[in-house]
Amino acid sequence: MAEPRLLIEQKLESGAAIALDEAQARHAGTVLRLNVGDTLRMFNADDGEWRARIVEKSKRGMGATIFEFIRPARAAPDLDLLFAPVKRHATDLIVEKAAELGVRRIFPVTTQRTIAETVRVDRLSTIAREAAQQTERFDAPEIHEAQSLPRALDGWDISRRLIYADEAGDDANAPWGGDTGRALPIAEALGSGPEGSRSMALLIGPEGGFTMEERRMLRSLPYVVPVSLGPRILRAETAAIAALSVIQALWGDWRRA
Ligand code: SAH
């Protein structure tokens, strides 16, 4: 197993004494099984990655000392995810996989057909952080409070493309693309990349999909890129994972640097 990594908000520098908070200490003790004398990596987006040694372990927490610089932080694609909360297990899965796939910020959005489930930001943040720690990335996705779709779009920076996973055209037999037909297949819609800004976000709908009114609204916005993920209707969590993979491959950091 790779040397464990912990995302630490404190300033990381040579010789710094780092106190793990309660949740981190619990994770380090029970999941990572770290003891006094063990080494681990600590990182954040400002200070990069460092090697530290556990110097203290008690019921209340753990302390470590940093002794070696490993590498500076790497910039990540500016990729957000907007998704309509689904059942708890599926929501957890979306957040975990989005963290692995390099999403920077996650916005739960309620749509007309969203079955209201309370979104626990603290719980999802823990899931996102634990997934991010295993991926060699330098940050963890930021989880935002749930808000309505119109609110999430209010004041949207028009240079940020919103890739909208649009499962159903008004007419499934209509040709691809156009106003009423199905959205273009995702690879065709994204092509080799957006001109100019590479700020982007993905929007995934709820189990019941988007309403006609929402589709019309979304498709009228200049920054929205409607995409199809193929002829099968996917569950929201599958759609999120599949679309994020294609986005990273075509527009994100799966490409050669
Ligand atoms: N409205 C559908 C189910 C929605 S699937 C129904 O009940 O028949 C949940 C979400 O996943 C959709 O809103 C969409 O954002 C995404 N999705 C699923 N399959 C898709 C596909 N083939 N193409 C594009 N998006 C898809």
Residues whose N, C-alpha, C, O or C-beta is under 5 A from the ligand:
A	BS01	SAH	A165 D166 E167 L203 I204 G205 P206 E207 G208 G209 F210 V227 S228 L229 G230 R232 I233 L234 R235 A236 A239
